[in-house]
Amino acid sequence: MFWPMLAVALAFLGIAVLGVLAARVLAEVRRLAGQVSESSLRISRAAEDLERAAAPLAAASSQTVQTLRQE
């Protein structure tokens, strides 16, 4: 009777360990998802800033090309 009880206890312990590990993985996945979301927002803001900064440069470049064509 000892060996079957030991087997059941070890099986329960193994399932408990897997449950704890699954909870830790879930917590890390949620943390990673938050970081990915924050990074995505920062990239979007940076792209918008770059687009706004490039607009005057593109206009000046266009005027320079037109001036060079007229010469």
GUZA-159957 format. One record per residue (C-alpha): x, y, z. Coordinates in steps of 0.25 Angstrom, whole numbers, plus 5000, padded with zeros to 4 digits. Layout:
# GUZA-159957
XYZ
...
//
This chain:
# GUZA-159957
500050005000
501250095002
501650104987
500350134981
500150254992
501550294988
501250294974
499950374976
500750474985
501850494974
500850514963
500050614971
501450684974
501750684959
500450744955
500650854966
502050884961
501450894947
500350984951
501351084958
502251084946
501051114937
500651224946
502051284945
502051274930
500651344929
501151454938
502451474929
501551464916
500651574921
501851664925
502451634911
501151674904
501151804912
502551834908
502251804893
501051894894
501852014900
502951994889
501951994878
501352124883
502752184884
503052144870
501752204865
502152334872
503552334866
503052304852
502052424853
503152514858
504052464847
502952494837
502752634842
504252664842
504352614828
503252694822
504052834822
505252764817
504452704805
503852834802
505252904802
505852794794
504752804784
504952954782
506452924780
506152834769
505252924762
506253034764
507352944758
506452904746
506253054743
507653084742
//
